[in-house]
Amino acid sequence: MGKTRANWSAEPWKDSELLECAMVVPENDDTASFTFRAPSGAWFDYQPGQFVTLDLPVPGGNVQRTYTISSSPSRPLSITVTVKAQAGSIGTRWMLDHLKPGMKIKAYGPNGIFTSHKHPAKKYLFISAGSGITPMMSMTTWAWDSGQMPDIVFVHAARRPSEIIFRERLEQFANRVPGLQLRFTVEEADPFRVWPGYKGRLSQIMLGLMAPDYLEREVFCCGPEPFMQAVRDMLNALGFDMAHYHQESFGLAVATEAEKPVLADVVPSEAGASISFTTSGVTAPCTETDTVLAVAKRAGLNIPSGCTFGLCGTCKVKKTAGEVHMVHNGGISDEDVAEGFILACCSHPLGAISVEV
């Protein structure tokens, strides 16, 4: 033990020093955590949620891949990245198949602005899908190690319960502190395993049940682009102040504020619009904040409806012209949308539109 301590460096790791793979832990299919240390004994200084770029010696020439650090700077003697191979993966596939303890690779960083350190709050809402859970794990571990666990609602979406990365570790945290609330939703249960949690695509209704006070929380989101777009649409539709929303994507890890992409989300405004109800021969003026269902009712027309939350699908009508902004809760299929159908209760006209009513 004394010999090991004598090798510790008083300086933080710099990317001029190769990292040595110290441990590989399989998480689930095509997913593993790789822990690295600095051979000199240097310690790691970063903010939870940041990333490193690894220089990977794949056949045909080195490639650089960026991975969020899933460990916490509160445990500075090593860093860990947790990687999941997607279809067509090159660098990640090489890591899973070839990177073993004792091997050394070049790394750059740490970098990144996606961190709770930049947005301190008493209440957080972490929303992730797939391997987007990694920065949330880093930030949650930091909160745990700090001894002052804030109020965190941890929402995660996965295909199956067995594919929820870090599930056991998170449950161990949550079992011992009241401030961490876990909310998992899956597409399908594992065969022959009871799943008492949420099931189905994350929706506005589900989000309201998971975190009723979401309007009061600082939101961090990470996952595939379509998932994050859906989350932003939900929050915009629910009146969330998007100044308190922060995201990191799989393919675009942002190192500085200047690199931060502009999110051109569609948010209905008070701009003028109109709806032509072609079957009834009625055209009604409105604004983009109105729903098709509300405008129809004002015009004395009847569109059968039920939940008014985009869940039941009762108010499905055919749109024949124009564009709408629709944020629903699963009450319409992708095939219906492709054929021009909309849900009147949660569709907002963007300019002039026509519907078969």
Buried (B, 14 or more C-beta within 10 A) or exposed (E): EEEEEEEEEEEBBEBEBBBBBBEBEEBBEBBBBBBBBBEBBBBBEBBBBBBBBBBBBBEEEEEEBBBBBBBBBBBBBBBBBBBBBEEEBBBBBBBBEEBEEEBEBBBBBBBBBBBBBEBEBEBBBBBBBBBBBBBBBBBBBBBBBEEEBBBBBBBBBBEBBBBBBBBEEBBEBBEEBEBBBBBBBBEEBEEEEEBEEBBBEBBBBBBBEBBEEBBEBBBBBBBBEEBBBBBBBBBBBEEBEEEBBBBBBBEEBBBEEEEBEEEEEBBBEEEEBBBBBBEBEBEBEBBBBBBBBBBBBEBEBEBEBEBBBBBBBBBBBBBEEBBBBBBBBBBBEEEBBEEEBBBBBBBBBBEBBBBEB
